[in-house]
Amino acid sequence: MRLSFAGAVERAFGARLGRRLMPVGSRLDSILYDSDDRSVSQRIAVIAFGVRVVSAAIAYVSQVLLARWMGDFEYGVFVVVWVGAVILGGLACLGFQTAIVRFVPEYVARGDTALLRGVLVGSRVYGFIAATLFAGLGILGLLGFGDALSSYYLIPLYLGAVTLPMLALSEIQDGMARAFSWADLSLWPTYIVRPIIILATMALALGLGWAPDAVTAMGSVIVATYVTSIGQLILLQRRLGRTVPSGPRQYQPMLWIGVALPIFVVEGFFNLLTNVDILVVGYFMAPDQVAIYFAAAKTLALVHFVYFAVRAGGAQRFSKYYTSGDTQRLASFVRDTLHWTFWPSLALILVIFIVGKQLLLLFGPSFGSGYPLFFILSVGLLARASIGPAESLLTMAGQQRICAAIYTATFLVNIVLNFALIPRFGLAGAAFATSVALLLETFALYFATRNRLGIRSFVLFTFPPFRRATGAVL
């Protein structure tokens, strides 16, 4: 027996007020129980956002505890290494973590189960091997050039290289689960289970007398990464066994790589764009300053979660509507994603302005100095939210090359600004560089979506009907 929100509203508020609030209850019922594409996408987005909110709380508590346990300096070392490992783990997938979200709905719609089975197996093998090669090259690089690094980074970096194969496998499995609209398997392992295991393992290590430093923290990350990735693999394989019929596999590696490589550039530069400021701050400034900047940036990360949630619920729908040529439904769905992304992002930014300083002080008394960074960083985040998951729309419509060009250019601008501004303005320079880069990215993605697809992907515009990609300028 399912709960009806429409009925609950009427019972709770009486007949007169209940009738006025009935549309709200009916809409909640539709999101939770209806099986049409719009309701499914909203349900996935709501689940994704809920998981990311819970994850944010868990991650925030764990980061606060790690900062308290380790101190500013060791926490800053850990932040630089862990951020670098996450970036390389995403890069090591070589674009397959997103390409598979495009291929799975296409093969399911065509009934091509041989290619479906092939891409499900091939993407994981390809990503795991590539990540292992990345890790090996990284270790060789550290052996050859480690003397050029500060000594306190060296051992944590070796440990970070060990995490890369499992980080890449987890990224690809997240994409596979998203492609089948399995929000639990795409979100829970990475955003709920892994942070809890990191925190629990670190607490256990400290209880056993291990040093509260970056080496111990990265050891905890290795345990958590391997446990969650292997567990996700087992659960995903069981569900695929019930969903995809057994049979022969067909492979089209050149086609898959041809699609994945531009996505690799897009995803790679997107990850670099959102994290390069932390790495450059680590290059120019002491680890304790990295810790302050990281705390401020991650406090604003809840705003990113809105975008992530909408993207998680929308990417496979973009692919489905574009592949089937259903232009009206695609245009309507894009309009929905714009509003789902922008208005919650605006509300969250306002909340963070109010309580942000108190949140930063949880990390330690020195972290409150990062509060002014909120106002600089939020400009870029809000601009980016105004166009919704535009790059996901372009990628699912076969326009991944223009996305790659945009992210390449934006990344170069970002890194040039970071190197120019951080030595002079410190942490404020890093925040300004990131916001300017996000503004440029927003304008470029908007014009690319308008010119390539005929859609004005901006929250305050009413755009004309979608047309198939031609590259013509409106």
Helices and strands as residue ranges (DSSP letters): H 5-33, H 37-91, H 96-110, H 113-145, G 146-148, H 151-179, H 183-188, I 189-193, H 194-207, H 214-243, H 253-284, H 287-299, H 301-324, H 327-361, G 365-370, H 373-385, H 390-396, H 400-425, H 427-453
